[in-house]
Amino acid sequence: MKRGRGSPILRGLCLPIVLLLLMLAVPVAAQGGGTRVYFDPASATVGEGETVTVDIVVENVSNLQGVEVHMVFDPSVVEVVDADAGMAGVQVALGPFVSPDFVAQNVVDQGTGHIDFAYSQMDHSPVSGSGVIGSITFRATASGASPLTFTSVILADADANEISAETENGLVTVTGAETPTPTETPTPTETPTPTETPSPTGAVLSLIPSTSSVAVGDRAEVTLHVANASNLYGVEVHIAYGDGLDWVGYGGQGCIDDVVVGPSAEDGGVQYAASLQAPSSPFEGECDLITLTFVGSDPGTYSIEITSALLSDPDGNPLEVTTQGATVEVVGPTETPTPPPGGECTDILGYHEVRWGETLYSIGRAYRVRPDAIALCNGIVNPNLIYAGATLAIPNVPWSPVPPGPTAVPQFGYGPTPACRYYHTVQWGENLFRISLRYGVSMWAIAEANRIYNLNYIWAGQVLCIP
């Protein structure tokens, strides 16, 4: 979220649980002179229009696995240059001291001057020593001084224990641009001044991406995004979608999230409402509100439309808003491919009906059978493309050792593989943290086993492998 209220790791838990976690967490003392987090350079001076890169450095740390940083700058003096133009919104550069294998948050709010990022390593050992955990490139926009102030820094080891650290703030000073001496130029011939196209005067509520294409049985995700918001405090949206799509879940933590109602299914659509509460300040600028997940059920092109939208200020007064919908193209066969007779399928252990989200690798782990053998047996040309509802013959071609990873639920014969001790079907209202407490395993391990890249994004009905 853009305003940095709370930790992405702990957000969504009730307050007593958060307090209990904080009391149980044992800070890990740094060796030597103590761990500190600071800006490098601590003070920088640039002219208007120029850029400067400031690193966030952690010094003298031991066993570091994850970082979470919240800070503020003066948006009237500087702005942040986007580190990843291919992603929506504005981000800062992460790493390289800690590898950003799992990024829970990376957002910049240019309007309020907030920077919030959190990430951790998944496939690397904890690091010790000193290094850069983030880099921010600022562009000077006006004369003045912009303090760089940490509002919260959380360092964690591999067991999710907090590592105590001291922070040191920084400063970027912007000097006025020199006025160049004018040179005489011939008086140009007057030309008609083109009429500028007026930009929207109110907020813009849109679904991103505006167009996408998925195969039958695959997921299509669209994000409800608000831009050009001013004095925004509450939102209520109704979304309708075509018959060839099925809504299956949602995820993400938006900028309006003190109170969230839904989303919930209605006849051919989804309704969603959220609001801030005092002492939260009204939101300014742009952000993602929520991500909706659909599954393509029939080939065709289908619209996802915002049928009604109400944005309100802190007093409940409606705000001006325009809306933009999206389209999703669903492609691919609807019939289950028939396994070829004979050949590699002469010795068959059984048959498996593909469930949504499964892969040949997860199915192979369930029966300890090589994925390439399953593909060859069933005439699958592209092993990365299988369809929900398809029936696969499982040949007797052992896979050993079975590497760890997401594992499908066995439908015959074999029980859970050694990679998965249990299977858990997500219930409505559950989150990954509470599931991890139930089975006594870290939520990072569950996320890694199920290739979950957003800890806040699981959905009711999803089957999780518990390692």
C-alpha positions in Angstrom: 0.0 0.0 0.0 1.2 3.5 -0.6 0.9 5.1 2.8 2.9 2.6 4.8 0.4 2.0 7.6 1.5 -1.3 9.1 3.7 -4.1 8.0 2.8 -6.1 4.8 3.9 -9.2 6.8 1.5 -8.5 9.7 -1.2 -6.5 8.0 -4.6 -8.1 8.2 -4.1 -9.8 11.6 -6.2 -8.7 14.5 -4.4 -6.5 17.1 -4.1 -9.0 19.9 -2.3 -11.4 17.6 0.1 -8.7 16.4 0.9 -7.7 20.0 1.5 -11.3 20.9 3.9 -11.7 18.0 5.8 -8.6 19.0 6.1 -9.8 22.6 7.3 -13.3 21.5 9.8 -12.0 18.9 13.3 -12.0 20.2 15.5 -9.2 18.7 18.8 -10.4 17.4 21.6 -8.2 18.6 24.1 -7.1 16.0 27.7 -7.9 16.4 30.5 -5.3 16.8 29.3 -1.8 16.9 25.6 -2.6 16.3 23.4 -2.7 13.2 22.4 0.6 11.6 20.5 1.6 8.4 21.4 4.9 6.8 21.3 6.9 3.5 24.4 7.1 1.3 25.1 9.9 0.6 23.6 11.3 3.9 23.4 14.7 2.3 23.2 15.6 -1.4 22.9 18.8 -3.3 21.5 19.0 -6.9 20.1 21.7 -9.2 16.6 21.9 -10.4 15.9 19.2 -13.1 18.9 17.1 -12.1 18.8 13.6 -10.6 20.6 12.0 -7.7 20.7 8.4 -6.6 20.6 7.7 -2.8 21.3 4.2 -1.5 19.8 2.7 1.6 22.6 0.8 3.4 22.5 -1.7 6.2 25.7 -1.9 8.1 27.1 -4.6 10.4 24.1 -7.0 10.3 24.1 -10.8 10.9 21.8 -13.5 9.5 19.6 -11.0 7.4 16.9 -12.7 5.4 14.2 -10.0 4.9 13.8 -6.2 5.0 10.9 -3.8 5.3 11.3 0.0 5.0 8.9 2.9 5.3 10.1 6.4 4.7 9.0 9.9 3.6 10.3 12.7 1.4 9.1 16.2 0.5 7.1 15.8 -2.8 7.2 19.6 -3.3 11.0 19.5 -3.7 11.8 16.1 -5.3 10.1 13.3 -7.1 11.1 9.6 -7.4 12.2 8.3 -10.8 10.5 4.9 -11.5 13.0 2.0 -11.3 10.8 -0.4 -13.3 8.8 1.2 -16.2 7.3 -2.2 -17.0 5.3 -2.3 -13.7 2.3 -0.2 -12.9 3.0 2.7 -10.5 6.4 3.9 -9.3 8.9 1.6 -7.6 12.4 1.9 -6.2 15.3 -0.4 -7.0 15.6 -3.4 -4.5 18.8 -5.2 -3.4 21.5 -6.3 -4.1 22.7 -7.1 -0.6 19.5 -9.1 0.1 18.1 -10.9 -3.0 14.5 -9.7 -3.7 13.1 -13.2 -4.4 9.8 -12.4 -2.8 8.5 -8.8 -3.0 5.6 -8.2 -0.7 5.5 -4.4 -1.4 7.3 -1.8 -3.5 5.3 1.4 -4.0 6.0 5.1 -4.1 3.3 7.7 -3.5 4.5 10.8 -5.3 1.5 12.8 -4.0 2.2 12.3 -0.3 5.9 11.6 -0.4 5.7 8.0 1.0 8.0 5.1 0.0 7.2 1.6 1.2 9.0 -1.6 0.3 9.3 -5.0 1.8 11.0 -8.1 0.4 12.9 -11.3 1.4 15.1 -14.0 0.1 13.5 -17.3 -0.7 16.3 -19.4 -2.3 19.4 -17.9 -0.7 21.1 -18.2 2.6 20.9 -15.3 5.1 23.6 -12.6 4.6 25.9 -10.9 7.1 28.0 -7.8 6.9 27.1 -4.5 5.1 25.5 -3.7 1.8 22.8 -1.8 -0.1 19.2 -3.0 0.4 17.5 -0.3 -1.8 18.3 2.6 -4.2 16.2 5.6 -4.9 16.7 8.0 -7.7 15.3 11.5 -7.0 14.6 14.2 -9.6 14.8 17.8 -8.3 11.6 19.7 -9.1 11.8 22.9 -7.1 14.3 24.8 -4.9 14.3 23.8 -1.2 15.4 21.0 1.1 13.8 17.5 1.3 14.5 15.5 4.5 14.7 11.8 3.9 13.1 10.3 7.0 12.7 6.7 8.0 9.3 6.1 9.7 9.9 2.4 10.2 12.6 -0.1 9.4 12.2 -3.8 10.1 15.1 -6.3 9.6 14.3 -10.0 10.0 16.4 -13.2 10.2 15.6 -16.6 8.6 13.3 -17.5 11.5 11.4 -14.2 11.2 13.0 -12.8 14.4 13.4 -9.0 14.3 17.0 -7.8 14.1 17.4 -4.6 16.2 18.9 -1.6 14.2 19.3 2.1 14.5 18.4 4.4 11.6 20.0 7.7 10.4 18.0 10.0 8.2 19.3 12.0 5.2 18.7 15.2 3.2 18.5 16.3 -0.4 19.0 20.0 -1.1 17.8 21.5 -4.4 19.4 24.7 -5.6 17.7 27.1 -8.1 18.5 26.7 -11.8 20.6 29.4 -13.3 18.8 31.7 -15.8 20.7 31.5 -19.2 21.5 34.8 -21.0 19.0 35.1 -23.8 20.1 35.4 -27.4 18.3 37.4 -30.0 16.3 35.3 -32.4 14.2 36.4 -35.4 10.5 37.0 -34.6 8.7 33.9 -35.6 5.6 33.9 -37.7 2.6 33.5 -35.5 0.9 30.2 -35.8 -2.5 29.2 -34.4 -2.3 27.8 -30.9 -3.7 24.2 -30.9 -6.5 23.6 -28.5 -5.3 21.3 -25.7 -7.4 18.3 -24.9 -8.7 18.8 -21.3 -7.5 16.1 -18.8 -10.0 14.5 -16.5 -11.0 16.8 -13.6 -11.9 14.0 -11.3 -10.7 10.6 -10.3 -10.3 7.9 -12.9 -11.3 4.3 -11.9 -10.0 1.7 -14.3 -9.4 -2.1 -14.7 -5.7 -3.0 -15.6 -4.8 -4.5 -18.0 -7.4 -3.2 -20.3 -7.0 -6.2 -22.6 -5.6 -9.7 -21.9 -5.7 -13.2 -23.2 -5.8 -16.5 -21.4 -6.4 -20.2 -22.2 -9.5 -22.1 -21.1 -9.1 -23.0 -17.4 -6.4 -20.4 -16.8 -6.6 -17.4 -14.5 -7.1 -13.8 -15.7 -6.3 -11.1 -13.2 -7.5 -7.5 -13.4 -6.6 -4.8 -10.9 -9.0 -2.0 -9.9 -6.8 1.1 -10.1 -7.7 4.7 -9.1 -5.8 7.7 -10.5 -6.0 11.4 -10.1 -7.7 11.0 -6.7 -8.1 13.9 -4.4 -9.6 13.9 -0.8 -10.6 10.3 -1.3 -11.9 8.4 1.8 -14.4 5.8 0.6 -15.1 3.7 -2.5 -18.0 1.4 -3.6 -17.8 -0.4 -6.9 -20.0 -2.8 -8.8 -18.4 -4.9 -11.6 -20.1 -7.1 -14.2 -18.4 -9.7 -16.3 -19.2 -11.9 -19.3 -20.6 -15.5 -19.1 -17.4 -17.0 -20.3 -15.6 -15.9 -17.1 -15.9 -17.3 -13.6 -14.9 -15.1 -10.6 -12.8 -17.1 -8.2 -11.1 -14.8 -5.7 -9.3 -11.6 -5.0 -6.1 -10.3 -3.4 -3.9 -7.3 -2.7 -4.0 -4.5 -0.1 -5.1 -1.2 -1.5 -4.7 2.4 -0.3 -8.3 2.5 1.0 -8.2 -0.4 3.5 -9.2 0.6 7.1 -12.6 -1.0 6.5 -13.1 -3.4 3.6 -16.5 -5.0 2.7 -16.2 -7.8 0.2 -15.6 -8.3 -2.5 -18.6 -10.6 -2.8 -20.3 -12.2 -5.7 -23.6 -11.0 -7.0 -25.7 -12.0 -10.1 -23.1 -11.9 -12.9 -20.9 -9.5 -11.1 -18.8 -8.5 -8.1 -19.4 -5.8 -5.5 -16.6 -4.2 -3.4 -16.5 -1.4 -0.9 -13.8 0.1 1.3 -13.2 3.1 3.5 -10.6 4.9 5.6 -11.3 5.7 9.3 -10.0 8.5 11.5 -7.2 9.3 12.2 -6.3 8.3 8.6 -5.9 11.2 6.2 -7.7 11.4 2.9 -5.8 9.7 0.0 -4.3 11.8 -2.8 -2.8 10.5 -6.1 -3.1 7.0 -7.6 -2.9 3.4 -6.3 -4.2 -0.1 -6.8 -7.4 -0.9 -4.8 -7.8 -4.6 -5.3 -7.0 -7.4 -7.7 -9.9 -9.7 -9.0 -9.1 -13.2 -10.3 -11.3 -14.9 -13.0 -11.0 -18.2 -14.8 -11.7 -18.5 -18.5 -14.5 -21.2 -18.9 -15.5 -20.8 -22.6 -13.6 -19.5 -25.7 -14.6 -16.0 -26.7 -14.0 -12.3 -25.9 -15.7 -11.0 -22.7 -16.1 -7.6 -21.1 -15.4 -6.7 -17.5 -17.3 -3.5 -16.8 -17.6 -1.1 -13.9 -21.3 -0.7 -13.8 -21.4 1.8 -10.9 -18.8 3.5 -8.8 -19.2 5.8 -5.8 -16.1 7.7 -4.5 -16.6 9.9 -1.4 -14.7 12.4 0.7 -14.3 12.3 4.6 -17.8 13.9 4.9 -19.5 11.3 2.7 -19.9 13.7 -0.2 -19.6 12.0 -3.7 -16.5 12.8 -5.8 -16.4 13.1 -9.5 -15.2 9.9 -11.2 -14.9 8.4 -14.7 -14.5 4.6 -15.3 -12.8 2.4 -17.8 -13.4 -1.3 -18.2 -11.4 -4.2 -19.6 -11.8 -7.2 -22.0 -10.5 -10.7 -21.7 -10.1 -13.1 -24.6 -10.4 -16.8 -23.7 -8.8 -19.2 -26.1 -8.0 -22.9 -26.3 -9.7 -26.2 -26.7 -12.6 -27.2 -24.6 -12.4 -30.9 -25.2 -10.2 -33.2 -23.1 -7.4 -34.7 -25.2 -7.7 -38.5 -25.6 -4.5 -40.4 -24.4 -2.8 -42.2 -27.3 -3.2 -46.0 -27.1 -0.2 -48.2 -26.4 3.4 -46.9 -26.5 4.4 -45.1 -23.3 0.9 -45.7 -21.8 1.0 -49.5 -21.6 1.6 -49.5 -17.8 -0.8 -47.0 -16.3 -1.1 -46.4 -12.6 -4.4 -44.5 -12.8 -6.1 -41.4 -14.1 -5.9 -37.9 -12.8 -8.4 -35.0 -13.5 -6.6 -31.7 -13.7 -7.7 -29.2 -11.2 -7.3 -25.4 -11.6 -3.8 -24.3 -10.7 -2.1 -27.7 -11.2 0.9 -28.3 -13.4 2.5 -31.4 -14.8 5.2 -31.0 -12.2 2.7 -30.7 -9.3 0.9 -33.8 -10.6 4.1 -35.7 -11.1 5.1 -35.0 -7.4 1.7 -36.3 -6.3 2.4 -39.8 -7.8 6.3 -39.7 -7.9 6.1 -39.9 -11.7 8.3 -38.0 -14.1 6.4 -35.0 -15.7 7.9 -35.5 -19.1 6.6 -39.1 -19.1 3.1 -37.8 -18.3 3.3 -35.4 -21.2 4.5 -38.1 -23.6 1.9 -40.5 -22.5 -0.9 -38.0 -23.0 0.4 -36.5 -26.3 1.0 -33.1 -24.6 3.3 -31.0 -26.9 3.7 -28.1 -24.5 4.3 -29.4 -21.0 3.6 -25.9 -19.6 0.1 -25.9 -21.0 -2.6 -28.2 -19.5 -6.2 -27.5 -19.0 -8.5 -27.8 -15.9 -10.9 -30.7 -16.4 -8.6 -32.7 -18.6 -8.1 -36.4 -17.7 -4.5 -37.5 -17.7 -3.2 -41.1 -17.7 -0.4 -41.5 -15.2 2.3 -43.9 -16.4 4.5 -46.0 -14.2 7.7 -44.1 -14.7 9.2 -43.4 -11.3 10.6 -39.9 -10.5 13.4 -40.0 -7.9 14.4 -38.0 -6.0 11.3 -35.9 -6.2 12.3 -32.2 -5.9 10.4 -30.0 -3.5 7.7 -27.8 -4.9 3.9 -27.4 -5.3 2.2 -30.8 -5.1 -1.3 -31.7 -6.5 -3.8 -33.7 -4.3 -3.5 -37.4 -5.3 -6.7 -38.8 -6.7 -5.8 -42.5 -6.4 -3.2 -44.8 -4.9 -0.4 -42.9 -3.4 -0.8 -40.7 -0.4 1.0 -37.3 0.1 4.5 -37.3 -1.1 7.4 -36.5 1.3 7.4 -32.9 0.0 3.9 -32.3 1.4 3.0 -33.4 5.0 -0.6 -32.2 4.7 -3.0 -30.6 2.2 -5.1 -27.7 3.4 -8.2 -26.3 1.6 -8.4 -22.5 2.2 -11.6 -21.4 3.9 -13.2 -18.0 3.5 -11.6 -15.5 5.8 -8.3 -17.4 6.4 -4.9 -15.9 5.7 -1.5 -17.5 5.2 -0.3 -16.5 8.7 -3.1 -18.3 10.6 -2.7 -21.4 8.4 1.1 -21.5 9.2 0.3 -21.3 12.9 -2.1 -24.3 12.6 0.5 -26.5 11.1 3.6 -25.2 12.9 5.4 -24.2 9.7 6.5 -20.7 8.6 4.3 -18.9 6.1 7.4 -18.3 3.9 7.8 -22.1 3.6 4.2 -22.6 2.6 4.5 -19.7 0.1 7.6 -21.2 -1.4 6.1 -24.7 -1.7 3.0 -23.3 -3.5 4.7 -20.6 -5.5 2.8 -17.9 -3.8 4.4 -14.5 -4.6 2.0 -12.4 -2.6 1.5 -13.4 1.0 -1.8 -11.5 1.1 -3.2 -13.4 -1.9 -4.8 -16.7 -1.3 -8.4 -17.6 -2.1 -11.2 -19.7 -0.7 -11.1 -23.2 -2.1 -7.4 -23.2 -3.0 -5.6 -26.4 -1.9 -2.2 -25.7 -0.3 0.7 -28.1 0.1 1.9 -27.9 3.7 5.7 -28.9 3.7 
